[in-house]
């Protein structure tokens, strides 16, 4: 039964039948690059065009932010157009929904305003820290009212040219926010950085800002100097490695074969390292011009540090469940401040699937079942889009399939995920209230 996603309402359980996935897919546009291109288009004066933007609940939160800060946005099929005169106080606040990138980058851009602007969120977003970013912007003259280092936060600038320092150990988004803000400051800003992880996302920010005309000097990841102004530009959004990683992992974990188009390799996105991780698991990898193909088989266990790419942890864990031996996923401290406490939710979903797993210090240890799982279980995504996608893999790589509760949470980053799985051969149907609507 095909799932009509536009019509399904109030149904939280999706039946995922077992199977080996085969075929071709196109990677969705990058969520990270879409956020950055939208905000660069806001800071630049003139008409910017973004080709191939991702439409998801997170990126649409950034669209609302851009509108709230005075720009006009036209969102069409495969293109977004932004008409801006630079950030302006258009309304007093914006709801960033559950998008941490929107809120953190938005705090940086709002520091260019000379009136207070309030940013807040929903779900766990108001529990995700922002104090190091606020402290760094305060060194440049911004002022804030916040909830003890967490959203909601009222931001007032404008920040001035100068030098600041930043503790980026909680999130690379703090540095991306500072670089974005600096691109709107006449005279330039210097940033000295400590504790940075997920460095590839900072490279992505630099790439977008330079595409919009910023002049950036740097010494590795320790020191940056950014100077604008940005100019209106045409930007093409590359494919999203975080989402594509799930499709490639599905091939590896179900003994299938999937080719994903629309991917740059190598790519600054940290999750492009899934290629090497899948190779370590024992999958066969072929890389071509703009595509990657994975063929699965019997998987061996791996040891992976995910500090630089925490979004990969759920799908690495799902593969560990079907691999032979004990998989170790280390560097997990920042998993606790994601859309869920992903240390707990990863352990929870493995427990749902009757897979033995636990903690050893800052590592998750998974005792692999060396082949298909039994299935027949209910897997709770706990409201987290990355956990929902890992649940799909656990159900597909079983003998009896499974039920996924909270499956619609993928709308946050990859709304077409279930549809793409169907095109690769997955058999899906909804179960629950009003299931005849699908």
Rosetta blueprint (number, residue, H / E / L):
1 X L
2 X L
3 X L
4 X L
5 X L
6 X L
7 X L
8 X L
9 X L
10 X L
11 X L
12 X L
13 X E
14 X E
15 X E
16 X E
17 X L
18 X L
19 X L
20 X L
21 X L
22 X E
23 X E
24 X E
25 X E
26 X E
27 X L
28 X L
29 X E
30 X L
31 X H
32 X H
33 X H
34 X H
35 X H
36 X H
37 X H
38 X H
39 X H
40 X H
41 X H
42 X H
43 X H
44 X L
45 X E
46 X E
47 X E
48 X E
49 X E
50 X E
51 X E
52 X L
53 X L
54 X L
55 X L
56 X L
57 X H
58 X H
59 X H
60 X H
61 X H
62 X H
63 X H
64 X H
65 X H
66 X H
67 X H
68 X H
69 X L
70 X L
71 X L
72 X E
73 X E
74 X E
75 X E
76 X E
77 X L
78 X L
79 X E
80 X E
81 X E
82 X E
83 X E
84 X E
85 X E
86 X L
87 X L
88 X L
89 X L
90 X L
91 X L
92 X L
93 X E
94 X E
95 X E
96 X L
97 X L
98 X L
99 X L
100 X H
101 X H
102 X H
103 X H
104 X H
105 X H
106 X H
107 X H
108 X H
109 X H
110 X H
111 X L
112 X L
113 X L
114 X L
115 X L
116 X L
117 X E
118 X E
119 X E
120 X E
121 X L
122 X L
123 X H
124 X H
125 X H
126 X H
127 X H
128 X L
129 X E
130 X L
131 X H
132 X H
133 X H
134 X H
135 X H
136 X H
137 X H
138 X H
139 X L
140 X L
141 X L
142 X L
143 X E
144 X E
145 X E
146 X E
147 X L
148 X L
149 X L
150 X E
151 X L
152 X L
153 X E
154 X E
155 X E
156 X E
157 X L
158 X L
159 X L
160 X L
161 X L
162 X E
163 X E
164 X E
165 X E
166 X E
167 X E
168 X L
169 X L
170 X L
171 X L
172 X L
173 X H
174 X H
175 X H
176 X H
177 X H
178 X H
179 X H
180 X H
181 X H
182 X H
183 X L
184 X L
185 X L
186 X L
187 X L
188 X L
189 X E
190 X E
191 X E
192 X E
193 X E
194 X E
195 X L
196 X L
197 X L
198 X L
199 X H
200 X H
201 X H
202 X H
203 X H
204 X H
205 X H
206 X H
207 X H
208 X H
209 X H
210 X H
211 X H
212 X L
213 X L
214 X L
215 X E
216 X E
217 X E
218 X E
219 X E
220 X L
221 X L
222 X L
223 X E
224 X E
225 X E
226 X E
227 X E
228 X L
229 X L
230 X L
231 X E
232 X L
233 X L
234 X E
235 X E
236 X E
237 X L
238 X L
239 X E
240 X L
241 X H
242 X H
243 X H
244 X H
245 X H
246 X H
247 X H
248 X H
249 X H
250 X H
251 X H
252 X H
253 X H
254 X L
255 X L
256 X L
257 X E
258 X E
259 X E
260 X E
261 X E
262 X L
263 X L
264 X L
265 X L
266 X L
267 X L
268 X L
269 X L
270 X H
271 X H
272 X H
273 X H
274 X H
275 X H
276 X H
277 X H
278 X H
279 X H
280 X H
281 X H
282 X L
283 X L
284 X E
285 X E
286 X E
287 X E
288 X E
289 X L
290 X L
291 X E
292 X E
293 X E
294 X E
295 X E
296 X L
297 X L
298 X L
299 X L
300 X E
301 X L
302 X L
303 X E
304 X E
305 X E
306 X L
307 X L
308 X L
309 X L
310 X H
311 X H
312 X H
313 X H
314 X H
315 X H
316 X H
317 X H
318 X H
319 X H
320 X H
321 X H
322 X H
323 X L
324 X E
325 X L
326 X E
327 X E
328 X E
329 X E
330 X E
331 X L
332 X L
333 X H
334 X H
335 X H
336 X H
337 X H
338 X L
339 X L
340 X L
341 X L
342 X H
343 X H
344 X H
345 X H
346 X H
347 X H
348 X H
349 X H
350 X H
351 X H
352 X H
353 X L
354 X L
355 X L
356 X L
357 X E
358 X E
359 X E
360 X E
361 X L
362 X L
363 X E
364 X E
365 X E
366 X E
367 X E
368 X L
369 X L
370 X L
371 X L
372 X L
373 X E
374 X L
375 X L
376 X L
377 X E
378 X E
379 X E
380 X E
381 X L
382 X L
383 X L
384 X L
385 X H
386 X H
387 X H
388 X H
389 X H
390 X H
391 X H
392 X H
393 X H
394 X H
395 X H
396 X H
397 X L
398 X E
399 X L
400 X L
401 X L
402 X E
403 X E
404 X E
405 X E
406 X L
407 X H
408 X H
409 X H
410 X H
411 X H
412 X H
413 X L
414 X L
415 X L
416 X L
417 X H
418 X H
419 X H
420 X H
421 X H
422 X H
423 X H
424 X L
425 X L
426 X L
427 X L
428 X E
429 X E
430 X E
431 X E
432 X L
433 X L
434 X L
435 X H
436 X H
437 X H
438 X L
